[in-house]
Amino acid sequence: MYKKVVVFGGGTGMSFLLRGLKDFPLDITAVITVSDNGRSTGKLREEFHTPAVGDIRKVITNLSQIDEPIKDMMSYRFKTSSDLNGHAVGNLILTAMLDITGSLKNSIAYLSKILDVRHTVLPISEDSDLTLMGLDKDGNVIEGEEQITMAHRQFERIFYKHEPKVTKEVLDAIEEADLILFSMGSLYTSVLPNIICKQVTDAFDKAKAPIMYLCNIVTQPGETDNFTVGDHVKLLNKYLGEKKVDAVIANSKEIDEAMAKKYETEEQKDPVKIDKEELDKIGVELIAENLLTVDTDNTLKHHSLKLGSLIFSYLMRN
């Protein structure tokens, strides 16, 4: 019987993780945040009063076994002067399915069947009015996931405007999991939106599975400036209940000088440094490996297959 892994995250980080993890003999449940209010997703949420579908579309596409041209179609964005401008085809399909079925969970299941997805994708909640909030270090409250990202600030607290009702299947997946994974990606807008729900942290506390975090390669402007691997873990632990992060995977390869300079000047991002002594102090196992790869758009990414291999190896010995 396959080991069960439940993964929490959203956006590009989660998609790259699943691209490699799906090739291993695992039963994967991917849990996606649905509070995004930017770009195509934001327009659809405003017009149709739905949860966010953009990150779900990315994850379904990356888990799909279909041919690349169909995947490209799902991600295709219209370039036109009409109201279709900027909308991704997959976002429109998911919104249409949601209008037909009345359930985001069921819409995901139907689209997963069409696109030959052999794992489970779930929204953290089906609430249509899910709004992410951030209280920054200066006491300002910022409303909206996109606004939090654009603010480039450190936050004292991330929370929801209204506590969401967590999808029952998510809680069941946590209970049955052999490993709980927090994906790489923005801590504030991809990972934390899943774990700030009390129902989720309560489920973590009862779960038998260890928690593993896949640390970012570079910092997030404003949000995690100067953060080490240990700082990332400690921020996650702040929002968790009794159960804390057990292990972290981090990149050990030094970033090429020219690439590091590009990230520093163009995006105000710096490499995340490993602080093993601090991780030892808080009792977190460090798994450090060369995980760097450069994507076709000349951006740094985690090597999906290497990452999947490290996760699978950890599972086999725990």
PEVENMO-V585437 format. One line per field, one symbol per residue. ss: DSSP state (A for helix, B for strand, O for the rest). phi: phi as a letter, one per 30 degrees, with the letter a starting at -180 (. if undefined). burial: 1 if it has 24 or more other C-alpha atoms within 12 Angstrom, else 0. A space follows every 50 residues. Layout:
BEGIN
ss->???
phi->???
burial->???
END
This chain:
BEGIN
ss->OOBBBBBBBOAAAAAAAAAAAOOOOBBBBBBBOOOOOOAAAAAAAAAAOO OOOAAAAAAAAAABOOOAAAAAAAAOBOOOOOOOOOOBAAAAAAAAAAAA AOOAAAAAAAAAAAOOBOOBBBBOBOOOOOOBBBBBOOOOBBBOAAAAAA AOOOBBBBBBOOOOOBOAAAAAAAAAOOBBBBOOOOAAAAAAAAAOOAAA AAAAAAOOOBBBBBOOOBOOOOOOOOOOAAAAAAAAAAAOOOOOOOBBBB BOOOOOAAAAAAAAAAAOOOBOOOOAAAAAAOOOBBBBBOOBBBOOOOOB BBOAAAAAAAAAAAAAOO
phi->.ddcbcccllidedddddecdddcdbccccccdbcebcheeddddddchc ddcdddeddeddddcddeedddddcdcdcacdddeiddeddddddddddd cibdedddddddddchccbccbddacddcdbdbbcddcidcccjdddddd dhbdcdacacdbedddeedddddddcdcacccddkeddccceedcddded dddedcddddcbccdddbdceidbeidcedddddddddcddddcdcbbcb dcdddeeddddeddddbhcbddddceeddddcicdcccadcdbcddcicd bddedddeddddddddcb
burial->00111111111111111111111101111111111111111111100011 11111111111111000000100111000000000111111111101100 00111111111100101111111111111111111100001111111110 11111011110001111011101111111111111111111111111111 10111010111111111111111110111111111110110011111111 11011000000010000011111111001000011111101110000001 111111111111011000
END
